[in-house]
Amino acid sequence: MTDTDKAFYHAWSELLSWLREYAEAHEGVIFEKEADFPDYIYRMERPYDLPTTVMSASLSLPDGKPVLLVSASPRHALFKEVILHPFESHVYRKLTYNPELSALAEGKRPFSKERLVELADRLMAEHRTAV
């Protein structure tokens, strides 16, 4: 695995920690693991060297309905990216690892914890007004 790939998965792990923190700080929001990476599932006796096993996760309502689904490319994918997909929406955001910023980014714009909170707050508010 290249250094850039390692940095990508560390950035992904950090994004997952932001999602967990968001869920812990907001009543009525839960963090749910949706899927593990295939190379973790099928590792057999090989050591596992990624910083997390989680390939996709969501911020969901207490009944389990996802509001924001996030996923990362598996190790074998040529182009590594994180997808932020508001559930029941046709729009999504793609984040890639930007070595100049040492962070996940939309192009040259870094994706910060503050931007995640802003997105999650907006999606949760939209869901609450729609219900």
N, C-alpha and C positions, 0 to 999 in steps of 0.2 A: 504494500500500500504506500502511495506517495505521501510526502509531507503535506501537500495540499489536501489530499483526501482525509488524512488524519485531522487536519485543521477544520475541514468541513464537518466531520462527525462530532468534533468537540463543540463547534458552534451549534450544531443540531441539539446536542445534549444540553447546552445552555438555554436554548429556546424552550426545550421541554421543562426545564426548571422554572422558567418564567411562567409557563402555563400552569404548572403546579402551584406556584405562589399566587397566581391570579385566582385560581379556584379556592385556595385556602382563605384568601382575603375577602371573597364575595359570597355571601349567603345565597343559596339556590343555584350554585355553579359547582360542577364536579369535573375533575380531570379523569379521563378514562383512557387507558391503553387500548388501542384497537387491534394492533398487530405487532408481532415481533419480526425482526429481520430474518429472511430465509436462511442465511448462513448461521444464525444462532439456533434456529429450529433444527437444522440438519447438520450440526457441527460434529456429531458423534463424539469421538474422543479428542478432537482437535481443540486447542486452546481458542478462546474467543477474545479478540483484541479490540473491539470497538468500545467506546465509552458508555454505550447504552445498548440494550436489546430492543428498545422500542423503535419500530419503523413508522408507525402511525398512531396518532392519539387525537383526542378531541376535548374541547370544553363542551360539556353537556348539561342539560337540565337534570334535576333530581330523578326524573322518570327515565333517564338514559337517552333522551333525544338529543343528538349532537346539534350544536349551534355553529361551532367552528372546528373543522377537521384539518389536521396538519399531517403531512407525511414527508419522508425523506427517501431519496433514491437508495436502492440497495447497492452494496459494494460492487457488484458486477456491472452496474450501469456505467456507460461511458461518460455521460454528462451528469454530474451530481447536482441536484436541486432539491429545495424544500418547496412544497406546495401548501399554501394557506387557502383553504376552500370553505367559504361560508356555506353551511349545509342548505340545501334546497335553493341554490343560486347557480347561475351559469357563469359568474365571474370568479376569478381566483387570482392569487398573487404567486409569482415564482420568485424564489430567492436563490441566489447562488453564492458561493463563497468568493469574496473579493479579497485577494491577498494584500492589496494596498491598504485596505481598511482593517484587515484581520478580523473580519466579521461577515455574517450573512448580509446580503444587500440586494436591492432591486436596482440592477445596473450599478451606478456609482453611489446610490443613496443607501446608507447603512440602515438596516432594520434593527431598531433598538427596542428595549423593553417598553419604553414609553409609547412607541408606535403600536406594539402589540396590545398594550392596555387600552389605547385609544380605539383600536379596531374591535377588541372584545367588548368594551363598554358599549360601543355603537351597535354591535350585533345583538347584545343582550337587551338593550333598550328597545330595539326594533322588534325583537321577539316578544317582549313583555307588552308592547302596545298592540301587537298583532293578535295576541291571545284574548 
